[in-house]
Amino acid sequence: MSTQVQKAYFQLVRFELILARANFKALYDTVRLYSVRQQSTSRNTVSALCAAMDTACVWYWKEVLCLQRSAATTCLLRAAGFSAQMVIGAQQMPFRGHAWVEVQGTVVNDRPYVPEIYQILDRC
């Protein structure tokens, strides 16, 4: 398992533990307060880090839902120096909530048209 996949897996476990306490506020605050690291000299790209998260999700012991995945992806990207935002949205009929990640206004871990489906409630 590559270092980036291990870091992605760690982030998934981290947010799993936060969500296990049924504490959305703690998850939200963790993402909101996670600072963007100064640009590193590594060759990580947004797509490579998102691919590492995809791989970590495959190896994760249970299904990873969008909130956990997006929180973990946002922090993974910020740790690598990318100014990522977790976006939380909802649709009315049928009622559904969803979370995804954007970098410079572009969706990076979901379908590119997802902001057209969901009303954006918040960005952090």
C-alpha positions as CSV (number, residue, x, y, z in Angstrom):
1,M,0.0,0.0,0.0
2,S,1.5,3.4,-1.0
3,T,2.1,6.1,1.5
4,Q,-0.7,8.2,0.0
5,V,-3.2,5.4,0.3
6,Q,-2.1,4.9,3.9
7,K,-2.7,8.5,4.6
8,A,-6.1,8.4,3.0
9,Y,-7.0,5.3,5.0
10,F,-5.9,7.0,8.2
11,Q,-8.2,10.0,7.4
12,L,-11.1,7.6,6.8
13,V,-10.5,6.0,10.2
14,R,-10.2,9.4,11.8
15,F,-13.6,10.5,10.5
16,E,-15.1,7.1,11.2
17,L,-14.3,7.6,14.9
18,I,-15.7,11.2,14.9
19,L,-19.0,10.0,13.2
20,A,-19.2,7.0,15.6
21,R,-19.9,9.5,18.3
22,A,-22.7,10.9,16.2
23,N,-21.0,14.2,16.3
24,F,-21.5,16.1,13.0
25,K,-20.3,19.3,14.6
26,A,-17.0,17.8,15.5
27,L,-16.5,16.5,11.9
28,Y,-17.5,19.9,10.5
29,D,-15.2,21.8,12.8
30,T,-12.3,19.4,12.1
31,V,-12.6,20.0,8.4
32,R,-13.3,23.7,8.7
33,L,-10.2,24.3,11.0
34,Y,-7.8,22.0,9.0
35,S,-5.4,24.4,7.5
36,V,-3.9,24.2,4.1
37,R,-0.2,23.2,4.3
38,Q,2.2,25.4,2.4
39,Q,2.7,24.0,-1.0
40,S,5.1,21.1,-0.7
41,T,7.7,20.0,-3.2
42,S,6.1,16.5,-3.6
43,R,4.7,15.6,-7.0
44,N,1.2,14.8,-5.6
45,T,-1.6,16.0,-7.8
46,V,-5.2,16.4,-6.9
47,S,-6.2,13.5,-9.1
48,A,-3.4,11.2,-7.6
49,L,-4.6,12.0,-4.1
50,C,-8.3,11.4,-5.1
51,A,-7.2,8.1,-6.6
52,A,-5.4,7.2,-3.4
53,M,-8.7,7.9,-1.5
54,D,-10.6,5.7,-4.0
55,T,-8.1,2.9,-3.3
56,A,-8.4,3.4,0.5
57,C,-12.2,3.2,0.2
58,V,-11.9,-0.1,-1.6
59,W,-9.8,-1.5,1.2
60,Y,-11.9,0.0,4.0
61,W,-13.7,-2.6,6.1
62,K,-17.1,-1.1,5.5
63,E,-18.9,1.1,3.0
64,V,-17.7,4.7,3.1
65,L,-20.4,7.3,2.7
66,C,-20.1,10.6,1.1
67,L,-19.7,12.7,4.2
68,Q,-16.8,10.6,5.6
69,R,-15.2,10.4,2.2
70,S,-15.4,14.1,1.5
71,A,-14.2,15.1,4.9
72,A,-11.2,12.7,4.6
73,T,-10.4,13.8,1.0
74,T,-10.6,17.5,2.0
75,C,-8.1,17.1,4.8
76,L,-5.8,14.8,2.6
77,L,-5.7,17.5,-0.1
78,R,-5.1,20.3,2.4
79,A,-2.3,18.4,4.0
80,A,-0.7,18.2,0.5
81,G,-1.1,22.0,0.0
82,F,-4.3,22.2,-2.0
83,S,-7.0,24.6,-1.0
84,A,-9.9,22.1,-1.0
85,Q,-13.4,22.7,0.3
86,M,-15.9,20.2,1.5
87,V,-19.3,21.1,0.1
88,I,-22.6,20.0,1.7
89,G,-25.8,20.1,-0.3
90,A,-29.3,18.8,-0.4
91,Q,-32.1,18.2,-2.8
92,Q,-35.8,18.6,-1.9
93,M,-37.6,15.8,-3.9
94,P,-36.8,13.2,-2.9
95,F,-35.0,14.6,0.1
96,R,-31.4,13.7,0.0
97,G,-28.2,15.1,1.4
98,H,-24.8,14.8,-0.2
99,A,-21.2,16.0,0.3
100,W,-18.4,16.4,-2.2
101,V,-15.0,18.2,-2.5
102,E,-14.0,21.1,-4.7
103,V,-10.7,22.6,-5.5
104,Q,-10.8,26.1,-7.1
105,G,-14.5,25.6,-7.8
106,T,-14.1,22.3,-9.6
107,V,-15.6,19.0,-8.2
108,V,-12.7,16.6,-7.7
109,N,-14.2,13.5,-6.0
110,D,-17.6,13.1,-7.6
111,R,-19.5,13.7,-10.9
112,P,-18.7,17.2,-12.3
113,Y,-22.4,18.1,-12.5
114,V,-23.2,17.3,-8.8
115,P,-23.6,21.0,-7.9
116,E,-26.4,21.2,-10.4
117,I,-28.4,18.4,-8.6
118,Y,-28.0,19.7,-5.1
119,Q,-28.7,23.0,-3.5
120,I,-25.4,24.0,-1.7
121,L,-26.0,24.5,2.0
122,D,-22.4,25.2,3.1
123,R,-18.7,25.0,2.2
124,C,-16.0,24.5,4.7
